Amino acid sequence: MEVRDRRDLDSTQLYRGFGDTMARAFELVVTPLAFGLLGWLVDRWLGTGRLFALLLGLVAVIGMMVRMYFGYQVEMERHERGAPWAGRDGR
C-alpha cells in the first residue's frame, strides 16, 4: 500500500510541476504582449510611432525577469530549509 501512495504522490507532484511550468510559460509570453499591445494603443492615440509599445514591452520583460529571479530565490530558500544538510534549526 505504501508503494502505491508514493507513486500517487510522485505523479501528483509531476502534474503540479507541468501545470506550474505551463502557467509560467503562458505568463512569460502573454504579459509582454499585453503591455506591448497597450503601448501600441497609446501610440495610436498619441501618434508617437512605436515609442510606448517598445517602452511598455521592455518594462514587462524586465519586470518578468525580476519576478522570476526573486521567485527562484524564494523557492530555493524553501527547498534548502527542508534539506538534510540544513541542520536542525533550518539554516
PyMOL Python script that loads the backbone (N, CA, C, O; Angstrom):
from pymol import cmd

cmd.read_pdbstr("""\
ATOM      1  N   MET A   1       0.817  -1.196   0.000  1.00  0.00           N
ATOM      2  CA  MET A   1       0.000   0.000   0.000  1.00  0.00           C
ATOM      3  C   MET A   1       0.857   1.254   0.000  1.00  0.00           C
ATOM      4  O   MET A   1       0.508   2.250  -0.635  1.00  0.00           O
ATOM      5  N   GLU A   2       1.971   1.211   0.706  1.00  0.00           N
ATOM      6  CA  GLU A   2       2.844   2.376   0.810  1.00  0.00           C
ATOM      7  C   GLU A   2       3.472   2.724  -0.544  1.00  0.00           C
ATOM      8  O   GLU A   2       3.642   3.901  -0.863  1.00  0.00           O
ATOM      9  N   VAL A   3       3.817   1.706  -1.340  1.00  0.00           N
ATOM     10  CA  VAL A   3       4.402   1.948  -2.661  1.00  0.00           C
ATOM     11  C   VAL A   3       3.401   2.661  -3.554  1.00  0.00           C
ATOM     12  O   VAL A   3       3.769   3.575  -4.293  1.00  0.00           O
ATOM     13  N   ARG A   4       2.162   2.259  -3.493  1.00  0.00           N
ATOM     14  CA  ARG A   4       1.113   2.893  -4.301  1.00  0.00           C
ATOM     15  C   ARG A   4       0.927   4.357  -3.898  1.00  0.00           C
ATOM     16  O   ARG A   4       0.792   5.226  -4.760  1.00  0.00           O
ATOM     17  N   ASP A   5       0.920   4.632  -2.588  1.00  0.00           N
ATOM     18  CA  ASP A   5       0.776   6.011  -2.119  1.00  0.00           C
ATOM     19  C   ASP A   5       1.951   6.859  -2.588  1.00  0.00           C
ATOM     20  O   ASP A   5       1.767   8.017  -2.963  1.00  0.00           O
ATOM     21  N   ARG A   6       3.149   6.300  -2.570  1.00  0.00           N
ATOM     22  CA  ARG A   6       4.344   7.034  -3.006  1.00  0.00           C
ATOM     23  C   ARG A   6       4.253   7.351  -4.498  1.00  0.00           C
ATOM     24  O   ARG A   6       4.613   8.447  -4.928  1.00  0.00           O
ATOM     25  N   ARG A   7       3.769   6.387  -5.286  1.00  0.00           N
ATOM     26  CA  ARG A   7       3.610   6.625  -6.728  1.00  0.00           C
ATOM     27  C   ARG A   7       2.578   7.704  -6.989  1.00  0.00           C
ATOM     28  O   ARG A   7       2.771   8.547  -7.865  1.00  0.00           O
ATOM     29  N   ASP A   8       1.485   7.690  -6.242  1.00  0.00           N
ATOM     30  CA  ASP A   8       0.457   8.720  -6.387  1.00  0.00           C
ATOM     31  C   ASP A   8       1.012  10.093  -6.041  1.00  0.00           C
ATOM     32  O   ASP A   8       0.723  11.077  -6.722  1.00  0.00           O
ATOM     33  N   LEU A   9       1.802  10.155  -4.992  1.00  0.00           N
ATOM     34  CA  LEU A   9       2.416  11.410  -4.589  1.00  0.00           C
ATOM     35  C   LEU A   9       3.387  11.903  -5.655  1.00  0.00           C
ATOM     36  O   LEU A   9       3.406  13.092  -5.973  1.00  0.00           O
ATOM     37  N   ASP A  10       4.198  10.994  -6.215  1.00  0.00           N
ATOM     38  CA  ASP A  10       5.143  11.374  -7.260  1.00  0.00           C
ATOM     39  C   ASP A  10       4.416  11.893  -8.497  1.00  0.00           C
ATOM     40  O   ASP A  10       4.821  12.902  -9.076  1.00  0.00           O
ATOM     41  N   SER A  11       3.351  11.215  -8.903  1.00  0.00           N
ATOM     42  CA  SER A  11       2.630  11.659 -10.094  1.00  0.00           C
ATOM     43  C   SER A  11       1.894  12.975  -9.829  1.00  0.00           C
ATOM     44  O   SER A  11       1.770  13.803 -10.732  1.00  0.00           O
ATOM     45  N   THR A  12       1.412  13.172  -8.620  1.00  0.00           N
ATOM     46  CA  THR A  12       0.764  14.440  -8.277  1.00  0.00           C
ATOM     47  C   THR A  12       1.763  15.586  -8.359  1.00  0.00           C
ATOM     48  O   THR A  12       1.456  16.652  -8.894  1.00  0.00           O
ATOM     49  N   GLN A  13       2.960  15.360  -7.825  1.00  0.00           N
ATOM     50  CA  GLN A  13       3.998  16.393  -7.900  1.00  0.00           C
ATOM     51  C   GLN A  13       4.416  16.642  -9.338  1.00  0.00           C
ATOM     52  O   GLN A  13       4.680  17.783  -9.716  1.00  0.00           O
ATOM     53  N   LEU A  14       4.479  15.595 -10.142  1.00  0.00           N
ATOM     54  CA  LEU A  14       4.841  15.731 -11.544  1.00  0.00           C
ATOM     55  C   LEU A  14       3.802  16.559 -12.291  1.00  0.00           C
ATOM     56  O   LEU A  14       4.159  17.467 -13.043  1.00  0.00           O
ATOM     57  N   TYR A  15       2.525  16.258 -12.093  1.00  0.00           N
ATOM     58  CA  TYR A  15       1.466  17.011 -12.761  1.00  0.00           C
ATOM     59  C   TYR A  15       1.442  18.459 -12.290  1.00  0.00           C
ATOM     60  O   TYR A  15       1.203  19.369 -13.084  1.00  0.00           O
ATOM     61  N   ARG A  16       1.687  18.674 -11.011  1.00  0.00           N
ATOM     62  CA  ARG A  16       1.743  20.039 -10.500  1.00  0.00           C
ATOM     63  C   ARG A  16       2.907  20.794 -11.144  1.00  0.00           C
ATOM     64  O   ARG A  16       2.779  21.973 -11.475  1.00  0.00           O
ATOM     65  N   GLY A  17       4.030  20.117 -11.317  1.00  0.00           N
ATOM     66  CA  GLY A  17       5.188  20.731 -11.972  1.00  0.00           C
ATOM     67  C   GLY A  17       4.881  21.108 -13.406  1.00  0.00           C
ATOM     68  O   GLY A  17       5.259  22.190 -13.856  1.00  0.00           O
ATOM     69  N   PHE A  18       4.195  20.225 -14.137  1.00  0.00           N
ATOM     70  CA  PHE A  18       3.805  20.543 -15.509  1.00  0.00           C
ATOM     71  C   PHE A  18       2.862  21.742 -15.538  1.00  0.00           C
ATOM     72  O   PHE A  18       3.002  22.627 -16.382  1.00  0.00           O
ATOM     73  N   GLY A  19       1.911  21.769 -14.625  1.00  0.00           N
ATOM     74  CA  GLY A  19       0.963  22.880 -14.572  1.00  0.00           C
ATOM     75  C   GLY A  19       1.636  24.194 -14.251  1.00  0.00           C
ATOM     76  O   GLY A  19       1.332  25.218 -14.864  1.00  0.00           O
ATOM     77  N   ASP A  20       2.555  24.176 -13.289  1.00  0.00           N
ATOM     78  CA  ASP A  20       3.287  25.393 -12.943  1.00  0.00           C
ATOM     79  C   ASP A  20       4.128  25.881 -14.119  1.00  0.00           C
ATOM     80  O   ASP A  20       4.202  27.080 -14.385  1.00  0.00           O
ATOM     81  N   THR A  21       4.758  24.946 -14.814  1.00  0.00           N
ATOM     82  CA  THR A  21       5.587  25.305 -15.960  1.00  0.00           C
ATOM     83  C   THR A  21       4.749  25.901 -17.082  1.00  0.00           C
ATOM     84  O   THR A  21       5.151  26.889 -17.697  1.00  0.00           O
ATOM     85  N   MET A  22       3.605  25.318 -17.352  1.00  0.00           N
ATOM     86  CA  MET A  22       2.735  25.862 -18.401  1.00  0.00           C
ATOM     87  C   MET A  22       2.226  27.254 -18.023  1.00  0.00           C
ATOM     88  O   MET A  22       2.134  28.134 -18.879  1.00  0.00           O
ATOM     89  N   ALA A  23       1.900  27.453 -16.766  1.00  0.00           N
ATOM     90  CA  ALA A  23       1.439  28.760 -16.312  1.00  0.00           C
ATOM     91  C   ALA A  23       2.536  29.806 -16.467  1.00  0.00           C
ATOM     92  O   ALA A  23       2.275  30.922 -16.915  1.00  0.00           O
ATOM     93  N   ARG A  24       3.754  29.449 -16.099  1.00  0.00           N
ATOM     94  CA  ARG A  24       4.871  30.387 -16.244  1.00  0.00           C
ATOM     95  C   ARG A  24       5.161  30.693 -17.707  1.00  0.00           C
ATOM     96  O   ARG A  24       5.418  31.845 -18.058  1.00  0.00           O
ATOM     97  N   ALA A  25       5.123  29.684 -18.560  1.00  0.00           N
ATOM     98  CA  ALA A  25       5.365  29.900 -19.991  1.00  0.00           C
ATOM     99  C   ALA A  25       4.298  30.826 -20.571  1.00  0.00           C
ATOM    100  O   ALA A  25       4.612  31.744 -21.328  1.00  0.00           O
ATOM    101  N   PHE A  26       3.062  30.589 -20.223  1.00  0.00           N
ATOM    102  CA  PHE A  26       1.971  31.433 -20.697  1.00  0.00           C
ATOM    103  C   PHE A  26       2.154  32.863 -20.214  1.00  0.00           C
ATOM    104  O   PHE A  26       1.965  33.817 -20.969  1.00  0.00           O
ATOM    105  N   GLU A  27       2.521  32.997 -18.952  1.00  0.00           N
ATOM    106  CA  GLU A  27       2.731  34.316 -18.363  1.00  0.00           C
ATOM    107  C   GLU A  27       3.897  35.045 -19.027  1.00  0.00           C
ATOM    108  O   GLU A  27       3.825  36.254 -19.250  1.00  0.00           O
ATOM    109  N   LEU A  28       4.967  34.322 -19.343  1.00  0.00           N
ATOM    110  CA  LEU A  28       6.127  34.930 -19.993  1.00  0.00           C
ATOM    111  C   LEU A  28       5.806  35.441 -21.394  1.00  0.00           C
ATOM    112  O   LEU A  28       6.400  36.419 -21.848  1.00  0.00           O
ATOM    113  N   VAL A  29       4.887  34.797 -22.069  1.00  0.00           N
ATOM    114  CA  VAL A  29       4.523  35.210 -23.425  1.00  0.00           C
ATOM    115  C   VAL A  29       3.441  36.282 -23.406  1.00  0.00           C
ATOM    116  O   VAL A  29       3.553  37.285 -24.111  1.00  0.00           O
ATOM    117  N   VAL A  30       2.413  36.084 -22.621  1.00  0.00           N
ATOM    118  CA  VAL A  30       1.241  36.955 -22.676  1.00  0.00           C
ATOM    119  C   VAL A  30       1.491  38.326 -22.044  1.00  0.00           C
ATOM    120  O   VAL A  30       1.008  39.335 -22.558  1.00  0.00           O
ATOM    121  N   THR A  31       2.232  38.378 -20.949  1.00  0.00           N
ATOM    122  CA  THR A  31       2.429  39.655 -20.257  1.00  0.00           C
ATOM    123  C   THR A  31       3.127  40.698 -21.137  1.00  0.00           C
ATOM    124  O   THR A  31       2.607  41.806 -21.272  1.00  0.00           O
ATOM    125  N   PRO A  32       4.293  40.388 -21.745  1.00  0.00           N
ATOM    126  CA  PRO A  32       4.898  41.393 -22.629  1.00  0.00           C
ATOM    127  C   PRO A  32       4.029  41.727 -23.841  1.00  0.00           C
ATOM    128  O   PRO A  32       4.010  42.872 -24.295  1.00  0.00           O
ATOM    129  N   LEU A  33       3.312  40.734 -24.364  1.00  0.00           N
ATOM    130  CA  LEU A  33       2.419  41.017 -25.494  1.00  0.00           C
ATOM    131  C   LEU A  33       1.300  41.966 -25.087  1.00  0.00           C
ATOM    132  O   LEU A  33       0.962  42.885 -25.834  1.00  0.00           O
ATOM    133  N   ALA A  34       0.726  41.752 -23.914  1.00  0.00           N
ATOM    134  CA  ALA A  34      -0.354  42.619 -23.439  1.00  0.00           C
ATOM    135  C   ALA A  34       0.160  44.043 -23.218  1.00  0.00           C
ATOM    136  O   ALA A  34      -0.508  45.009 -23.587  1.00  0.00           O
ATOM    137  N   PHE A  35       1.344  44.175 -22.617  1.00  0.00           N
ATOM    138  CA  PHE A  35       1.910  45.502 -22.403  1.00  0.00           C
ATOM    139  C   PHE A  35       2.267  46.162 -23.731  1.00  0.00           C
ATOM    140  O   PHE A  35       2.051  47.361 -23.912  1.00  0.00           O
ATOM    141  N   GLY A  36       2.813  45.380 -24.655  1.00  0.00           N
ATOM    142  CA  GLY A  36       3.118  45.913 -25.980  1.00  0.00           C
ATOM    143  C   GLY A  36       1.866  46.371 -26.704  1.00  0.00           C
ATOM    144  O   GLY A  36       1.874  47.416 -27.354  1.00  0.00           O
ATOM    145  N   LEU A  37       0.800  45.609 -26.602  1.00  0.00           N
ATOM    146  CA  LEU A  37      -0.473  45.992 -27.219  1.00  0.00           C
ATOM    147  C   LEU A  37      -1.022  47.268 -26.592  1.00  0.00           C
ATOM    148  O   LEU A  37      -1.509  48.154 -27.294  1.00  0.00           O
ATOM    149  N   LEU A  38      -0.939  47.354 -25.277  1.00  0.00           N
ATOM    150  CA  LEU A  38      -1.372  48.567 -24.599  1.00  0.00           C
ATOM    151  C   LEU A  38      -0.541  49.768 -25.067  1.00  0.00           C
ATOM    152  O   LEU A  38      -1.080  50.846 -25.315  1.00  0.00           O
ATOM    153  N   GLY A  39       0.771  49.568 -25.183  1.00  0.00           N
ATOM    154  CA  GLY A  39       1.640  50.632 -25.688  1.00  0.00           C
ATOM    155  C   GLY A  39       1.305  51.015 -27.121  1.00  0.00           C
ATOM    156  O   GLY A  39       1.342  52.193 -27.479  1.00  0.00           O
ATOM    157  N   TRP A  40       0.982  50.030 -27.936  1.00  0.00           N
ATOM    158  CA  TRP A  40       0.605  50.295 -29.329  1.00  0.00           C
ATOM    159  C   TRP A  40      -0.677  51.132 -29.385  1.00  0.00           C
ATOM    160  O   TRP A  40      -0.791  52.050 -30.197  1.00  0.00           O
ATOM    161  N   LEU A  41      -1.634  50.810 -28.519  1.00  0.00           N
ATOM    162  CA  LEU A  41      -2.873  51.596 -28.471  1.00  0.00           C
ATOM    163  C   LEU A  41      -2.593  53.037 -28.038  1.00  0.00           C
ATOM    164  O   LEU A  41      -3.164  53.976 -28.592  1.00  0.00           O
ATOM    165  N   VAL A  42      -1.719  53.206 -27.054  1.00  0.00           N
ATOM    166  CA  VAL A  42      -1.346  54.554 -26.617  1.00  0.00           C
ATOM    167  C   VAL A  42      -0.627  55.285 -27.746  1.00  0.00           C
ATOM    168  O   VAL A  42      -0.867  56.472 -27.966  1.00  0.00           O
ATOM    169  N   ASP A  43       0.251  54.586 -28.465  1.00  0.00           N
ATOM    170  CA  ASP A  43       0.958  55.184 -29.601  1.00  0.00           C
ATOM    171  C   ASP A  43      -0.014  55.636 -30.692  1.00  0.00           C
ATOM    172  O   ASP A  43       0.144  56.713 -31.267  1.00  0.00           O
ATOM    173  N   ARG A  44      -0.996  54.825 -30.963  1.00  0.00           N
ATOM    174  CA  ARG A  44      -2.005  55.217 -31.972  1.00  0.00           C
ATOM    175  C   ARG A  44      -2.782  56.433 -31.508  1.00  0.00           C
ATOM    176  O   ARG A  44      -3.065  57.336 -32.295  1.00  0.00           O
ATOM    177  N   TRP A  45      -3.123  56.454 -30.242  1.00  0.00           N
ATOM    178  CA  TRP A  45      -3.908  57.551 -29.686  1.00  0.00           C
ATOM    179  C   TRP A  45      -3.106  58.851 -29.692  1.00  0.00           C
ATOM    180  O   TRP A  45      -3.633  59.909 -30.038  1.00  0.00           O
ATOM    181  N   LEU A  46      -1.824  58.770 -29.308  1.00  0.00           N
ATOM    182  CA  LEU A  46      -0.989  59.973 -29.233  1.00  0.00           C
ATOM    183  C   LEU A  46      -0.213  60.257 -30.514  1.00  0.00           C
ATOM    184  O   LEU A  46       0.321  61.354 -30.676  1.00  0.00           O
ATOM    185  N   GLY A  47      -0.141  59.294 -31.422  1.00  0.00           N
ATOM    186  CA  GLY A  47       0.604  59.479 -32.667  1.00  0.00           C
ATOM    187  C   GLY A  47       2.115  59.518 -32.444  1.00  0.00           C
ATOM    188  O   GLY A  47       2.812  60.307 -33.083  1.00  0.00           O
ATOM    189  N   THR A  48       2.620  58.690 -31.558  1.00  0.00           N
ATOM    190  CA  THR A  48       4.040  58.724 -31.207  1.00  0.00           C
ATOM    191  C   THR A  48       4.853  57.606 -31.851  1.00  0.00           C
ATOM    192  O   THR A  48       5.934  57.288 -31.356  1.00  0.00           O
ATOM    193  N   GLY A  49       4.388  57.015 -32.906  1.00  0.00           N
ATOM    194  CA  GLY A  49       5.147  55.945 -33.563  1.00  0.00           C
ATOM    195  C   GLY A  49       5.100  54.668 -32.752  1.00  0.00           C
ATOM    196  O   GLY A  49       4.025  54.156 -32.440  1.00  0.00           O
ATOM    197  N   ARG A  50       6.275  54.155 -32.411  1.00  0.00           N
ATOM    198  CA  ARG A  50       6.349  52.898 -31.656  1.00  0.00           C
ATOM    199  C   ARG A  50       6.931  53.086 -30.264  1.00  0.00           C
ATOM    200  O   ARG A  50       7.315  52.106 -29.626  1.00  0.00           O
ATOM    201  N   LEU A  51       7.004  54.278 -29.791  1.00  0.00           N
ATOM    202  CA  LEU A  51       7.662  54.593 -28.532  1.00  0.00           C
ATOM    203  C   LEU A  51       7.061  53.828 -27.351  1.00  0.00           C
ATOM    204  O   LEU A  51       7.779  53.108 -26.656  1.00  0.00           O
ATOM    205  N   PHE A  52       5.777  53.972 -27.119  1.00  0.00           N
ATOM    206  CA  PHE A  52       5.156  53.356 -25.948  1.00  0.00           C
ATOM    207  C   PHE A  52       5.045  51.839 -26.086  1.00  0.00           C
ATOM    208  O   PHE A  52       5.118  51.124 -25.086  1.00  0.00           O
ATOM    209  N   ALA A  53       4.872  51.343 -27.300  1.00  0.00           N
ATOM    210  CA  ALA A  53       4.811  49.892 -27.494  1.00  0.00           C
ATOM    211  C   ALA A  53       6.139  49.254 -27.089  1.00  0.00           C
ATOM    212  O   ALA A  53       6.160  48.248 -26.380  1.00  0.00           O
ATOM    213  N   LEU A  54       7.239  49.840 -27.542  1.00  0.00           N
ATOM    214  CA  LEU A  54       8.548  49.307 -27.176  1.00  0.00           C
ATOM    215  C   LEU A  54       8.850  49.511 -25.698  1.00  0.00           C
ATOM    216  O   LEU A  54       9.368  48.613 -25.033  1.00  0.00           O
ATOM    217  N   LEU A  55       8.526  50.687 -25.191  1.00  0.00           N
ATOM    218  CA  LEU A  55       8.811  51.001 -23.797  1.00  0.00           C
ATOM    219  C   LEU A  55       8.031  50.082 -22.848  1.00  0.00           C
ATOM    220  O   LEU A  55       8.614  49.506 -21.929  1.00  0.00           O
ATOM    221  N   LEU A  56       6.744  49.945 -23.060  1.00  0.00           N
ATOM    222  CA  LEU A  56       5.942  49.088 -22.185  1.00  0.00           C
ATOM    223  C   LEU A  56       6.295  47.613 -22.346  1.00  0.00           C
ATOM    224  O   LEU A  56       6.291  46.865 -21.368  1.00  0.00           O
ATOM    225  N   GLY A  57       6.601  47.188 -23.576  1.00  0.00           N
ATOM    226  CA  GLY A  57       7.040  45.807 -23.783  1.00  0.00           C
ATOM    227  C   GLY A  57       8.339  45.524 -23.053  1.00  0.00           C
ATOM    228  O   GLY A  57       8.497  44.458 -22.458  1.00  0.00           O
ATOM    229  N   LEU A  58       9.277  46.472 -23.091  1.00  0.00           N
ATOM    230  CA  LEU A  58      10.546  46.321 -22.392  1.00  0.00           C
ATOM    231  C   LEU A  58      10.356  46.310 -20.875  1.00  0.00           C
ATOM    232  O   LEU A  58      10.982  45.518 -20.170  1.00  0.00           O
ATOM    233  N   VAL A  59       9.499  47.183 -20.385  1.00  0.00           N
ATOM    234  CA  VAL A  59       9.199  47.204 -18.945  1.00  0.00           C
ATOM    235  C   VAL A  59       8.613  45.861 -18.509  1.00  0.00           C
ATOM    236  O   VAL A  59       8.960  45.354 -17.443  1.00  0.00           O
ATOM    237  N   ALA A  60       7.739  45.288 -19.315  1.00  0.00           N
ATOM    238  CA  ALA A  60       7.137  43.995 -18.978  1.00  0.00           C
ATOM    239  C   ALA A  60       8.185  42.884 -18.961  1.00  0.00           C
ATOM    240  O   ALA A  60       8.175  42.036 -18.068  1.00  0.00           O
ATOM    241  N   VAL A  61       9.078  42.884 -19.931  1.00  0.00           N
ATOM    242  CA  VAL A  61      10.116  41.850 -19.983  1.00  0.00           C
ATOM    243  C   VAL A  61      11.043  41.966 -18.771  1.00  0.00           C
ATOM    244  O   VAL A  61      11.365  40.963 -18.134  1.00  0.00           O
ATOM    245  N   ILE A  62      11.465  43.181 -18.457  1.00  0.00           N
ATOM    246  CA  ILE A  62      12.344  43.382 -17.303  1.00  0.00           C
ATOM    247  C   ILE A  62      11.616  43.008 -16.015  1.00  0.00           C
ATOM    248  O   ILE A  62      12.199  42.376 -15.134  1.00  0.00           O
ATOM    249  N   GLY A  63      10.359  43.391 -15.902  1.00  0.00           N
ATOM    250  CA  GLY A  63       9.576  43.035 -14.720  1.00  0.00           C
ATOM    251  C   GLY A  63       9.429  41.531 -14.555  1.00  0.00           C
ATOM    252  O   GLY A  63       9.501  41.021 -13.437  1.00  0.00           O
ATOM    253  N   MET A  64       9.227  40.822 -15.646  1.00  0.00           N
ATOM    254  CA  MET A  64       9.111  39.365 -15.581  1.00  0.00           C
ATOM    255  C   MET A  64      10.438  38.727 -15.173  1.00  0.00           C
ATOM    256  O   MET A  64      10.460  37.754 -14.420  1.00  0.00           O
ATOM    257  N   MET A  65      11.544  39.282 -15.676  1.00  0.00           N
ATOM    258  CA  MET A  65      12.854  38.751 -15.298  1.00  0.00           C
ATOM    259  C   MET A  65      13.105  38.937 -13.804  1.00  0.00           C
ATOM    260  O   MET A  65      13.586  38.022 -13.135  1.00  0.00           O
ATOM    261  N   VAL A  66      12.785  40.108 -13.286  1.00  0.00           N
ATOM    262  CA  VAL A  66      12.969  40.382 -11.861  1.00  0.00           C
ATOM    263  C   VAL A  66      12.067  39.478 -11.029  1.00  0.00           C
ATOM    264  O   VAL A  66      12.500  38.922 -10.020  1.00  0.00           O
ATOM    265  N   ARG A  67      10.825  39.334 -11.447  1.00  0.00           N
ATOM    266  CA  ARG A  67       9.880  38.484 -10.724  1.00  0.00           C
ATOM    267  C   ARG A  67      10.347  37.032 -10.703  1.00  0.00           C
ATOM    268  O   ARG A  67      10.268  36.369  -9.669  1.00  0.00           O
ATOM    269  N   MET A  68      10.831  36.539 -11.832  1.00  0.00           N
ATOM    270  CA  MET A  68      11.294  35.150 -11.883  1.00  0.00           C
ATOM    271  C   MET A  68      12.552  34.959 -11.041  1.00  0.00           C
ATOM    272  O   MET A  68      12.707  33.924 -10.392  1.00  0.00           O
ATOM    273  N   TYR A  69      13.451  35.940 -11.041  1.00  0.00           N
ATOM    274  CA  TYR A  69      14.671  35.836 -10.241  1.00  0.00           C
ATOM    275  C   TYR A  69      14.337  35.739  -8.755  1.00  0.00           C
ATOM    276  O   TYR A  69      14.820  34.841  -8.065  1.00  0.00           O
ATOM    277  N   PHE A  70      13.514  36.657  -8.266  1.00  0.00           N
ATOM    278  CA  PHE A  70      13.182  36.640  -6.849  1.00  0.00           C
ATOM    279  C   PHE A  70      12.298  35.442  -6.484  1.00  0.00           C
ATOM    280  O   PHE A  70      12.405  34.913  -5.378  1.00  0.00           O
ATOM    281  N   GLY A  71      11.443  35.019  -7.386  1.00  0.00           N
ATOM    282  CA  GLY A  71      10.656  33.807  -7.148  1.00  0.00           C
ATOM    283  C   GLY A  71      11.548  32.581  -7.034  1.00  0.00           C
ATOM    284  O   GLY A  71      11.301  31.698  -6.212  1.00  0.00           O
ATOM    285  N   TYR A  72      12.589  32.531  -7.865  1.00  0.00           N
ATOM    286  CA  TYR A  72      13.552  31.432  -7.798  1.00  0.00           C
ATOM    287  C   TYR A  72      14.295  31.458  -6.467  1.00  0.00           C
ATOM    288  O   TYR A  72      14.500  30.412  -5.850  1.00  0.00           O
ATOM    289  N   GLN A  73      14.699  32.638  -6.023  1.00  0.00           N
ATOM    290  CA  GLN A  73      15.408  32.757  -4.749  1.00  0.00           C
ATOM    291  C   GLN A  73      14.542  32.248  -3.586  1.00  0.00           C
ATOM    292  O   GLN A  73      15.027  31.515  -2.724  1.00  0.00           O
ATOM    293  N   VAL A  74      13.288  32.630  -3.567  1.00  0.00           N
ATOM    294  CA  VAL A  74      12.376  32.193  -2.504  1.00  0.00           C
ATOM    295  C   VAL A  74      12.187  30.677  -2.559  1.00  0.00           C
ATOM    296  O   VAL A  74      12.194  30.010  -1.524  1.00  0.00           O
ATOM    297  N   GLU A  75      12.020  30.144  -3.752  1.00  0.00           N
ATOM    298  CA  GLU A  75      11.821  28.699  -3.915  1.00  0.00           C
ATOM    299  C   GLU A  75      13.052  27.922  -3.443  1.00  0.00           C
ATOM    300  O   GLU A  75      12.915  26.885  -2.793  1.00  0.00           O
ATOM    301  N   MET A  76      14.233  28.405  -3.760  1.00  0.00           N
ATOM    302  CA  MET A  76      15.457  27.722  -3.351  1.00  0.00           C
ATOM    303  C   MET A  76      15.670  27.805  -1.836  1.00  0.00           C
ATOM    304  O   MET A  76      16.157  26.853  -1.225  1.00  0.00           O
ATOM    305  N   GLU A  77      15.309  28.932  -1.235  1.00  0.00           N
ATOM    306  CA  GLU A  77      15.408  29.040   0.224  1.00  0.00           C
ATOM    307  C   GLU A  77      14.477  28.039   0.902  1.00  0.00           C
ATOM    308  O   GLU A  77      14.848  27.403   1.889  1.00  0.00           O
ATOM    309  N   ARG A  78      13.268  27.906   0.365  1.00  0.00           N
ATOM    310  CA  ARG A  78      12.321  26.932   0.928  1.00  0.00           C
ATOM    311  C   ARG A  78      12.837  25.509   0.739  1.00  0.00           C
ATOM    312  O   ARG A  78      12.704  24.674   1.633  1.00  0.00           O
ATOM    313  N   HIS A  79      13.415  25.239  -0.405  1.00  0.00           N
ATOM    314  CA  HIS A  79      13.973  23.918  -0.683  1.00  0.00           C
ATOM    315  C   HIS A  79      15.157  23.625   0.242  1.00  0.00           C
ATOM    316  O   HIS A  79      15.278  22.514   0.757  1.00  0.00           O
ATOM    317  N   GLU A  80      16.015  24.597   0.449  1.00  0.00           N
ATOM    318  CA  GLU A  80      17.184  24.425   1.314  1.00  0.00           C
ATOM    319  C   GLU A  80      16.780  24.185   2.771  1.00  0.00           C
ATOM    320  O   GLU A  80      17.434  23.419   3.480  1.00  0.00           O
ATOM    321  N   ARG A  81      15.710  24.834   3.215  1.00  0.00           N
ATOM    322  CA  ARG A  81      15.261  24.649   4.598  1.00  0.00           C
ATOM    323  C   ARG A  81      14.897  23.198   4.887  1.00  0.00           C
ATOM    324  O   ARG A  81      15.110  22.716   5.999  1.00  0.00           O
ATOM    325  N   GLY A  82      14.356  22.508   3.908  1.00  0.00           N
ATOM    326  CA  GLY A  82      13.947  21.125   4.110  1.00  0.00           C
ATOM    327  C   GLY A  82      15.031  20.118   3.805  1.00  0.00           C
ATOM    328  O   GLY A  82      14.788  18.915   3.903  1.00  0.00           O
ATOM    329  N   ALA A  83      16.224  20.566   3.437  1.00  0.00           N
ATOM    330  CA  ALA A  83      17.299  19.659   3.045  1.00  0.00           C
ATOM    331  C   ALA A  83      17.986  19.057   4.274  1.00  0.00           C
ATOM    332  O   ALA A  83      18.018  19.675   5.338  1.00  0.00           O
ATOM    333  N   PRO A  84      18.527  17.863   4.121  1.00  0.00           N
ATOM    334  CA  PRO A  84      19.200  17.211   5.251  1.00  0.00           C
ATOM    335  C   PRO A  84      20.419  17.993   5.747  1.00  0.00           C
ATOM    336  O   PRO A  84      20.743  17.924   6.933  1.00  0.00           O
ATOM    337  N   TRP A  85      21.089  18.723   4.882  1.00  0.00           N
ATOM    338  CA  TRP A  85      22.298  19.455   5.265  1.00  0.00           C
ATOM    339  C   TRP A  85      21.984  20.785   5.933  1.00  0.00           C
ATOM    340  O   TRP A  85      22.903  21.493   6.346  1.00  0.00           O
ATOM    341  N   ALA A  86      20.724  21.138   6.049  1.00  0.00           N
ATOM    342  CA  ALA A  86      20.335  22.429   6.631  1.00  0.00           C
ATOM    343  C   ALA A  86      20.531  22.461   8.136  1.00  0.00           C
ATOM    344  O   ALA A  86      20.617  23.540   8.721  1.00  0.00           O
ATOM    345  N   GLY A  87      20.602  21.323   8.762  1.00  0.00           N
ATOM    346  CA  GLY A  87      20.754  21.290  10.222  1.00  0.00           C
ATOM    347  C   GLY A  87      19.410  21.326  10.926  1.00  0.00           C
ATOM    348  O   GLY A  87      18.358  21.360  10.286  1.00  0.00           O
ATOM    349  N   ARG A  88      19.457  21.319  12.214  1.00  0.00           N
ATOM    350  CA  ARG A  88      18.218  21.285  12.996  1.00  0.00           C
ATOM    351  C   ARG A  88      17.430  22.585  12.931  1.00  0.00           C
ATOM    352  O   ARG A  88      16.204  22.565  12.826  1.00  0.00           O
ATOM    353  N   ASP A  89      18.122  23.704  12.991  1.00  0.00           N
ATOM    354  CA  ASP A  89      17.431  24.986  13.049  1.00  0.00           C
ATOM    355  C   ASP A  89      16.953  25.463  11.676  1.00  0.00           C
ATOM    356  O   ASP A  89      16.278  26.489  11.591  1.00  0.00           O
ATOM    357  N   GLY A  90      17.289  24.738  10.590  1.00  0.00           N
ATOM    358  CA  GLY A  90      16.785  25.068   9.266  1.00  0.00           C
ATOM    359  C   GLY A  90      17.592  26.118   8.531  1.00  0.00           C
ATOM    360  O   GLY A  90      17.157  26.619   7.494  1.00  0.00           O
ATOM    361  N   ARG A  91      18.789  26.465   9.064  1.00  0.00           N
ATOM    362  CA  ARG A  91      19.613  27.462   8.363  1.00  0.00           C
ATOM    363  C   ARG A  91      20.683  26.817   7.553  1.00  0.00           C
ATOM    364  O   ARG A  91      21.466  27.508   6.901  1.00  0.00           O
TER     365      ARG A  91
END
""", "prot")
cmd.dss("prot")
cmd.show_as("cartoon", "prot")
cmd.util.cbc("prot")
cmd.orient("prot")
